[in-house]
Amino acid sequence: MQHFPLRTLVLAAAAVLAGPALAQQGITVVNFGGANGAAQKKAFVEAYEKSTGTKITTVEYNGEQARIKAMVEAKKVTWDVVEVEGPDISRGCDEGLFERLDWSKLGSKSDYLPAAVHECGVGAFVWSTVLAYHGDKLKNAPTGWADFWDVKKFPGKRGMRKGARYNLEFALMADGVKAADVYKVLGTKDGADRAFKKLGELKPHIQWWEAGALPPQFLVAGDVAMTTAFSGRIDAAQREGQNLKITWTGGIYDLDFWVMPKGGANKEAAMKFIALASSPDAQAEYARHISYGPTHTKAMAKIDPKVQALLPTSPANSKDALRFDVAFWADQGEALEKRFAAWAAQ
């Protein structure tokens, strides 16, 4: 049997008694890092720490829902607030991985974009996956996905995120399907076959990426002539002086959400963070640091028109865009991703 000094035992007892109070000493917020993480630090994290005196530890991850699931099932939840992608909020909510959100702390649901309102979370920002290229290396600007597929007119490799999401939609648009009809077509067996066939045409020219930091690096290095990319990553490279460009036509926009993993010890503090990050002022500040659109409808009026012009939510950039269909991917995503993995491995 181990013997502990009396002081240690007293401190341990005090820690047990003060459990909830100590838990409020800090919260852990998890995001995707990179330019997005840096913008969140300026707009949300620093503002929260200043207004509450509570320290935030930020953790970077790559969207692995399995890590949240393992914590919740083991009842050892160390993450208080997590940023998740659209399809993952619905799936995680259905599986009981997230707390139900107290919307009374966030103001009126009507102040948010309809897509931002969810029982298990709130939209953090609107982002877009777009066609990007290097302005110094392409003489003629590509006008859409048909050009992305045209390796004769635009020779060179193509960067694409490794997965079925987005790529199947882009393939159908490249094959002449209107944005408004993409999910209707993709939902049929013939439509899915058509998308994979079109993707197959480009396969010898594809350089896959998984981390969002890679597409701008590919373009700057000249590894690819064009790439799919998160619009905010291209924006960050532009701010560093790189002449990278975006073709917004046929871009797919989606929302990331704030959620609280079920069973976290700091629910009240976590909810306070989400409320601050959802406020118009904080969202406007975030948009100044990265070109992702706000989900609170009153934030846009606080954003400079020059900044607005760079956002996926601006009228010019969203007019030919496709809204990522979360319900479609929740329903058919698993089968399509399995098919994609088998196709990519061939």
N, C-alpha and C positions, 0 to 999 in steps of 0.2 A: 504493500500500500504506500502511495506517495504521500509525503507530508508537505503542506504548503505553508509558508509564513502567514501569520495572522493578517498582515496588511493586504496580502494577495486575496485572502478569503473575504475580507471586508470590501475590497474594491470589486470583487466578483459579485458579491451580494448587492452592492450598490448598483452595479451595471444591470443586474436582473430587474431590480426594483424600478430603475429608471429606463427600462427598455424602450417604451414608446417615445419618451423625451429624447433619448439618444438617437433613436431612429430618425428624428427630425433634423439631426445635425447635417445631413447631406442626402442628396438623391442622385441616382444614376440615370442618365439620359443616353439612349443608344440611337445612333444614326449611321448614315452611310459614309461619313467622313468626307474627305476631299474638299472641293470648293463649297459644296453644300454644308458640310460640317463647319467650315470656317465662317460662312455666312450666318449659320445658326448661333455660333459662339458670339458674334457681334450683336445680333438682333435679339436673341432669346436668352442665352445663357448668362451673359454679363448683366443684362437688364434684370433678370430674375435674382441673381446673386446680390445685386445692388439693392433691390427693393425689399428683399426678404432677409438678407443676411445668411441665407442657407447656401452652402457650397454645393456645386454640381460637379459630379465626375462624369465626363463624357466617354463613351465607349463606341468604337467603330465596329460595324459588322457588315456582312454582305447579304443581309436579308434571310438568314437561315432560320426558318420557322422552327426547325427541329430543336434549336437551342432554347427557345422559349418553352416549347412543349416539355422538354426534359426538366427544366426548372419548375414548371407548374406541377408536373406529375410527382416530382420529388419533394414538393412543398418547400423548396429552397429558392425562392424568387429574389434575386439580387438586382434585377433591372426594374426600375420604377416607371419609366416612360420609354416607349420604343417607337421609332418611325418604321412603318411598314408600307409596302406597296399595295395597290388596290386589290388584286386578287387574294392577297394574304389576310386582309382584314376580314373579309367575308368567311373565308375558310377557318381562320382562327376563332372567329366569333361563334361559328357553328360548332366548333370542337370544344368550346368552353375555355379557351386559353386566355381570354381577355375579360377585364371587368366591364360591366355595363357603365356607360359614361353618364355622369350627372349633368344633363344639359342645362339645368337651371343656373349652373355656374358659368355658362358660356354665352348667355344672352339668348336672343330669339333665333330659332332655327331659320327664320325667313331672312336673317341678315347674312346667311352663308349661301354659297352656290349649292343648288340642290344635291349635287353629287358629293358634297363635302359632309353631308349629314348622315351619320351612321350610329346605330345603337351602341356599338363598341368603340367608337372613335370619332375623331373630327378631322376633316381634310386639313393638312398642314400647308400645302402649296400645290400648285398645278405645274407639272413639268411635261416636257415633250421629247419624244425620240424623233430625230429629224435626219435629213440628208445633209452631210457636211463635206466641205472640200476646201482645198487651199487656194486662196485667191491668186497667189503668185505662180501656181503650177498648172492651173487650168485656164486656157485662154477664153473658152466659152463656158458660161455658167450652166450647169445642168438644171433642167426645169422641173424634174420630177423623177419618179421611180423608173419610168421607161428608160430614161437616160442612164440611171444607175445600172440597169441591166445591159446597156449598150456598150460592150467592151470594144467594138470596132471604132465607134465614134469617140469614145473616151477610154483609151487603152489603160491598163493598169489593174492592180488588185482592188478588191472591195472589202472594207472592214464591216463585220456584222457581229452583233451580240449572239453568243452561242446559246440558242434556245429557240423554241417554236414561236413564243410570243413575239409580236411585232413583225417578225420576218415573213410569216405566212400572209399577214395583211399586206405588207409591202409587195410581196410577190404577186398577189392578186391585182393590186393597183398597177403594177408594172405590166400586167397582162391585160389591162384595159378595163378592169372593174371599177366602177365609180365608188368613191369613198362611202357614200350612203348605202351601197349594196354589199359591202365587203363581208359583213357578218352573216347576211342572208346566204351568200354564196359559200362561205367557209363552213357554214353549218351543215352543208350537204356532203355526201360521200364524194360526188363528182367534183365539188368545189375544193375539198381538201386535197383530192388527187391533183387537181389543176394547180394548186398552190405549191405542192411538193415538186411537181413536174417543172414548174417555172423556176423554183429554187435550184433544182438540179442543173438547169442551164448555166447558172452562175457559179455552181459549186467549185469548179477548178480554179476560180479566180478569188475565192473568199479567204480572207484572213480573219479568223475568229477572235473576238475579244470577250472578256467576262467582267473585268473591272472597268468602271466608267472613266478612269484616268487614261486608258489606252488609246481611244480613238483620236484625240488631239495629238498624242505622241506619234501615232502612225502617220498622220497627215504632215506634221512638222518634219519627220524623218524621211518623208517621201516613200514610205512603205506601201501606201495605198493611194489611189487617185481620188477615191471618195469613201465615205464610211457612214454608217448609221451612228448616231451619237446622242447623248443627252444634251439638250440645248444649253443647259447651265455650264457644262464642261467646256463647250465651245466659247461661251461667253467669258469664262475664266481665262482661257488661252488668249482671247482677243484683248482682255485687260492687261495681259502680260506682253502685248505688242505683236502677237502673231496674226498674220492676215488670213485667218480662217473665216469661212463664210457658211451661211445656212440657206438652204432652199426649204422654205416652210411648207410648200405644197405637198399634201399627203402626209404631213407629220402626224404622229399619233400622240395625243395628249392624255395624261392620266393624273391622278392625285396620289400623293403619299399621305398617310394618316398618322396621327398620334394615337397610341393605344397604351393601356396600362395592363401588364401581365397579371393574371388572376392570382391573388394571394400576396401581393407586395405589401411591405410593412409601412410604406409611406404614402398611403392613398391621398391623404389631404394635401400634402406638399406636392405630390405628382399632379393632382388636379389643378393646383394653383399655377404650376408651370404651364400646363396645357392651356389654361385660360389666358395667361399672359401671351403665350406664343400665338394664340388665336385672335388677339386684339388687333384692330386696324393699324394702330401705330407701329406695333412690333412687326406686323406683316409688311407694311410699307418700308420699314427699315431693312427687312430681309431682302426685299426686291431690289433695293439699292446695291446690295452686295453680291447678288446673283440673279440672273434673269429667269426666275421662276415666278409664276403669277400667284397673287393672293387668293385665298378662298373666302375671306370676309369681304362682302360686297362694298363696304365703306372704306376699304383700304385703297382702292384704285384712285380715289379723289386726292389722296395724300401723296401720290407718286408723280414725279416730274414727267411731262409728256415724252421727253427723250428716253427716259427709262421705260415708260409704258410701251414704246415702240419696239423694245427688245423682248417683251414678254410673250409667252405662248398664248396668253389670254387677250392680247390686243386684237381688235377687230380685223386688222389686215393679216395678222399671222394665223388667226384661228378660222378664217373664212373657208379655206380648203382643207381643214384638218379633220382628222377622224378621232372621235372619242373612244378610248380604249374600253371595250365591253367586258366589264368585270364579271357579269353574270354568265356570259358566254364561256369565258375562260374557267370560271369556277365549275361549270357544267362539263365542258369538253376538254379542258386543259390537260388533265392527266393523260388521256389517251393520245392527244396530239404531241405532248412532250415526249412520251414513250416512243411514238413513231419517229419523231425528230431525232432522238438519241440513236435509234437504230439506223436511220438514214445517214446521219452524220458520221457514224462509225464505219459505213460501207466503203 
